[in-house]
Amino acid sequence: MSTPNRKILDVLNGKTVSPPPIWLMRQAGRYLPEYRETRKKAGSFLDLCYSPEFATEVTLQPIRRYGFDAAILFSDILVIPDALKRNVTFTEGHGPQMDPIDPDGIYELSADGVLDHLKPVMETVARLRSELPQETTLLGFCGAPWTVATYMIAGHGTPDQAPARLFAYRHPEAFQRLLDILAEISADYLVAQIDAGADAVQIFDSWAGVLGETEFEAFAVKPVRRIIASVRSRRPQAKVIAFAKGAGILLKHYRQDTDADAIGLDWSVPLSFAAELQKDGPVQGNLDPMRVVAGGVPLRDGIDAILQALGQGPLIFNLGHGITPQADPAHVTDLVNQVRNVV
């Protein structure tokens, strides 16, 4: 339910808020010492994601430290393949790994039991809504079907997602079926998060930037549009942020084509182009995470440029991608103070 003093919801409704509200992708993460301590206690990374107690704690840590305007559920985009029994593991230094899927495996996929498997995530959302300050927006999320599919096909992350791109050309029917299954499950998952207490949700398409124009429309735009339409058919007031990292000029019509309330911008999006996109509605972003690592003048200059270009319209201040483990927590304090004009 919308609450007037949740500033991010005001922006998602098209209002200009000054100073703009702020949260950071991966704001709960390894750069924070308190996160590292909790991570040790939790066991594996997936144990952390599926433990309502630990997941709630790490979600709240950056809110306590920085007072961000939004908390984003601590989880991972690959809990859906895990719920689809793809044997997902996270290995330190190697990232996520799972059983690579082939066309036969796609046709054997079943959505039965997926939401039951993800019930601990919904318990985390409910706990967060009860424990967060009333003014703090609670964001849920999922991975976009294209990005999730890239991991399912390769079995791990790759630099340019060539395995998934090749698979899509060689097995178009099976690939389309995979996208359809992921879109259906993702919509159900987002609705469940909203019902558990999420105020808004974000769809992460972290690998959209490797796609050509035709493929972007087929693999990035259409599945996300399907998710948003499905969510809105059941929860008409749902607010959705869509983030297609690396999409560049293809973002020009992305908001209209997906019907997202706001679009996330990575740091490679020129601010002049971002200002054009903002004329059609709210934008989120887009500070280079390396400026947070650098601190000082690079950080201050980057923040100033975004506020000057986008601060007079509906803006959610954020990074252009997730904060990195080597970021200094003190630099994040500087960032928040500068955005909020705290001297």
N, C-alpha and C positions, 0 to 999 in steps of 0.2 A: 504494500500500500504506500502511495506516495506521501512523503512528509515534506512540507514546504522548506524546512531548513536543511535539507540534504542538498548541498550545493551542486553536486554532480548531477542529480536528477533535474535540477533547474536547467543546467546546461543541455542535458539530453532532451529537454522540452523546448530547446531553441533559445533560451535566454542567455544574455551576456552577463557574466558575473565577474566583478572586479574586486580584488585580484582573483584570477581564475583558480578554481579548485585543482588540487594536485594529488596524484598517486603515481606510483612507479611500477612498471612491470617487473616481476620477480622481487618486489620490495621485501618479501620474506625469503631470505636466502643466505648463502654462505658468506657474504660480506659482513653479516652480523654475528658477533661472538655468541650472543644468546641463542641464535639459530643453531650454530655449530654444536653447542652443548646439548640442545634438545635432540638434534639429529643423532648424536651418539647414543642417547637413551632409547631412541625409538627402534633401533635395529636397522633393517633395510629401508631403502627409500620408499618402497611400496608400503611397508609397515607404517611409515610416517604418514603417507597419504591416506591410509585406511584406518588410522587411529583417531577417532574424534577428539580424544584428549590432547594428543600431540599436535594434530593438524590445527586445532583451535588455538593452541598456545602459539605456534609459530606464525599463524595469521595475525594474531593480536600483537606480536612483538614490535613490528614497525609502527603500529598505531600508537602504542605506548611511548615509543621513542620519539616519533616525529609528528604525531597527530595528523597523519594524512587524511584527506577528505573521503577516501574510500579504502576499504579492506577488500582484498580479493582472496577468495577461497584458496587455501593451499591444497593443491592436488597436482595432477599432471594430465596432459592431453591423452596419454597412452593408457589411462585406466579403462577406456572403452575397448581397445584390443585385448587388454587383460581380462575384461569381463566376457569377451568373446572367446576366451580360452586359447589365446595365442602364445601362452608361456612367456610373458613379458618379465624381463629382469633388468636391473640397473647395476652396472658394474663400475666401480670407481675408476675413472680414467678412460673408460670405453663408452660411456653413455648407455642409452637403452638398447636392448637386444631382445629379439623374439623369433619365434619360428617363422621363416619367410612363407608367405602364402602363395599358392599357385591357383590356376583357374578352378581345378576341382575343389580346392579348399574354400574358395569363395562361394561356390554353389552349395557347400555343406554348412556355411555359416547360419547360425540361428540366433535370433534376438531373445529367445526364451531365457529368462533368468538374469538378463543383463542388469535390469534395475534393482533386482534383489541383491546382486553382487555389489552394487554401488550404494546400497542403503547407508553404510557408514559415512559416505560423503554427505548425504542429505542430513544425517545427524550432526555432522560438523557444521553445516550451514545453519541449522536450527540453533545450535549452541552459540554460534557467532552472533546471530541476530539478537539473542538475548543478552549477550555480554558486551557487545559493542556500544559505544556512546550513541545516543539517539541521532545525533547529527551526522554520523558516519554512514556513507552508502556502502552496502554490501554487494559486491560483484561476484556472480558465478561465472563459469566459463566452460567452453569445450574447444577441442581442436576442430578445424574445418576438415571436411571429408578428404580433400586432396592431400593435405599435410599428413593426416593420420594414415591415409592409404600408402603414402611414400614409405613410411616406416614398416607397415605391414608387408609390403612387397619385398623390400630389400632386407628386412629383418634387422635393420640398424640405420643410423643416419648416414647419408652420403653427401659429398660436397655439392652436387648438382642434380641429385635425384634422378640420375640417368636410368637406374633400374625401373622406376615407376613410369617414367616417360616412355621407355621402350615397351614395357608391359602394356601400356595403354594403346600403343600402336599395333602391337601383335595380337592382343586379346581384347578388342574394344567392348565386346558384349560382357565379358566377365568383369572388366574394369568398371563399366557403367553400373553393373549390379553391385559391386563393392561400394561405389560412391552412394548409390541409392540406400543400401543397408546402413551405411554410416550416417547418412543424412537423417534417416528415420530414427535411429537410435539416439543421435545427438539431440534432435528436437525433443524427444521424450525426456532425455537427461536434463536439458535446460528447463523444461516445464517443471520437472521434479525439484530442481534447485530453486526456482521461483516460488513454488508452493511451500518449500521449506523455509523461505525467508529472504532469498536474494532479491535485491531491489532492481537490479539490471544484470545483463550478462554480456560477455564478450566472446566472440568467435575468433580464434587465432588461426590464421592461414600463414604460418611462418615460412612456407616454401612456395608461396604464390609467385615469387619473383623469377622462378626458373621457367615459367610457362610462356609460350608464344601467345599471340593474340587470340587465335582460334581456340587453343587449349585453355587459355585463361577463362574464356567465356564458358566453355563446356565443363571444365574441371573445378574452377574456382567460383565463378559467379553463380551458375545454376544450382549447385548443391547448397550454397549458402542461402540463396534466395528461397530454396525449398525449406530449409531449416526455419528461417525467419517466418515464412508464411505459415508453417505448421504450428510454431509457437504462438503466433498472433491469432490463429484460428481458435486456439484454446484459451489464451491469456491475452486479450486484445490490448491491454495497457502495458504489455511487456516492452522494455527498453533494451535495445540491442546495439552494441558497438561491434563493428566488423573491422578486423585488422588484417590486411593483405600485404605482408611485408615484401618489399622489393618490386611492387607492381608498377611503380612509376606512372607514366602517362596513362596506363590502363585504369588508374584510379578515377579518371575524369568522369566516368559514368557509373562507377562502382556503387556509390550510395543509392542512386536511382534504380540501378538494375537489381540490387539485392534487397532494397527497401530497409536498409539499416538506418537507425536513428543518428548514428555518428560513425565516422570512419577514423581509424587509427592510422597515423602516418609514421613511417620509419624516417631515420635521420637523413636519408639520401633524397627525400622529397624537397625540392627547392621551396623556400618560404614564399616566393612570389606565386608559385603554383598552389601551395597550401592556402594562400589567401583567396585564390580563385575558387578552390574547393569549398572554403568556408562560407562563400556566398550562398551555397546551397544548403548549409546546415552545419551542425557542430563538428569540430575536428578534435582529435586527440593526438598529442605528441609534442615535439618530435626531436628532443635533445639527443645528440650522439652520446651513448653510454661512456665512451672514452673521455669525454669532457668531465664526467663525474670522477673518473679515475685520476685525471690530470689535476683537477681542482684549480683554484686561483683564477688568473685572468681568462684562460680558455673556458672555464665553467661560467664565469660571470658574463663573458661576451656572448656565449651561446644562449644563455637564458635571456639576456637583453634582446637579442635578435628575434627570438620567438615572441616575446612579449610585445615588441614593437610591431611585428608583422601581423600577429594574430590576436593580440590582447583586447582589441576593440570589438571582437565578435565572440560567438559561442566557442569557448576553448576549454578543454580539460588538459592541463599541463601534465606531460608525461615524458618518458624517454622514447626514443625511436625503436628500442627493443629492450630486452631485460637488462637490469643492472648486473654487472659482472662481479665475480667473487673478489677481484682485487680492488674494488672500490673502497675508499676510506669512509667509514660511517660519518666522520666529521664533515666530509665534503657534501654528504646528503643533507646534513643540518644546514650548511651554507646555502645549498640549493633551495630548500624549503623556505628559509628566511628571505632569500632574495625574491622568490616568486611572490611571497606574501608581503614583501616590502617591510620586513622587520629589520630595524636598524640595530 
